[in-house]
């Protein structure tokens, strides 16, 4: 038999599978047949966002700093509270206060939606082996699929602006809270569950009185990670028209403006540090109380 | 233990020194002659097409190898200044005005020719907004919309989904120099009271918003430019403005945009390293229309830029032959057969 190195190294042309076309047609189909559905999602989410925005814009800047200061002092220490307040002051002094508020509102909305959707999904995963097997690769895909790949369909369906930005942030940021809820519930010791069952508690009681409280610290770690990942998406979110610190970074990138890029970039870092430390402290606190 | 750490440190230092000296030696030898010419692909189709035309000519006519480096506009333009990229077939001077002027001033890049300067930009609407589209059952929602000034009457037509009381004008991708002109324009025309200027963040997002609106038959108004495949594919109307006047444009931006000079620029090292290529690129001149032809061909036939270049060069033989010395032109022509 003769070796055919040329033929062997080339993947056969006949096996070309054009899966992308079906995805494109599916998106088109959704766009045409479900326009009212997507429009109403946009209207609903926009309403929530606008109100969070309005509240944050209405809140005087010093009040916001004070709140963060008290949270820091209460959950960590006086020094921590002072440091966070100083960081916010620095962001304000860069002239980025409004943009900071926009970013906070997108991050807060994404995290709230992540928690509302993520914890029940995580609980269901813990109860159903089959659902877990189905969800795991999906979660992997959500975390590794390059974001513009699903952003273009998201823009086609939701338009440009804050709503697709939230959508993109959700996809990227929701996996940790789902994974850790699942893990936490599964890790509640079986003796404890058996004991509760022996005392005749219903499934609902078992979940709310035993499993969830036991799992809370781990779930809070998940929420903390979700928040950090939501922050990591702010620049991508700006590429589809969401206002905020990310937009400033993007402008700096496009103008090769080192100064502007540094100010906006360091502001995002400060915001991340503040959110990370405070949410971590809250989860540690809940662990201790137990 | 301590001795061992010292040894490792010493070894590392010697090794680093060795590498450094090796690097120094390399760069001296490099100046003499270029073997490979690096083109910039800043991400849009027309630059890819012009790259392919120039590459075909340079490879087959002058015998150089060519490669293309991809990246965003700022990244590739920085590459051109630093010498990582040799040739940039489309420098849209107005969009990166500051960096461009800086680069010309410091002499790191050299303009060889104007690739084309008959392009158009401004505020566009889909034509069905004005004329309707009976085939798709779309009523004209703004029948008297002709100029940018007329937009005032139609703020409710172009409602902003995030702020329904106002209209939404889609601006230039974030950070483009033209962004400021659009802001000035909207203020001068008194559109800021009834419209929000929306920052789409990226070129992709801006284009996607047009595609979405067009496919759904929804009104859309915003900044775009041609030659682009979007303008080739969709029927869009440029809103009228008074003729371009430099003074008024500076002051209030209340005239049409001037055409942008789209330059063919090279890194300064090319002048010595590949003089015959520089001579060829000095002659490289096309037009928006010629470029649009190639872009339309790409869209219609799902063709890649290289295929479009070959097709286009067969269509316009006289043009590119006039850029080249006879013997070179003959070689290129042979390669196309």
Interface residues (C-beta under 8 A of the other chain):
Chain A: X28 X31 X32 X35 X42 X43 X46 X49 X50 X148 X152 X155 X156 X159 X160 X161 X162 X238 X239 X240 X241 X242 X243 X247 X250 X251 X252 X253 X254 X255 X256
Chain B: X72 X73 X74 X77 X78 X96 X98 X99 X161 X162 X163 X170 X173 X174 X175 X176 X198 X199 X200 X201 X202 X204 X205 X208 X209 X211 X212 X215 X216
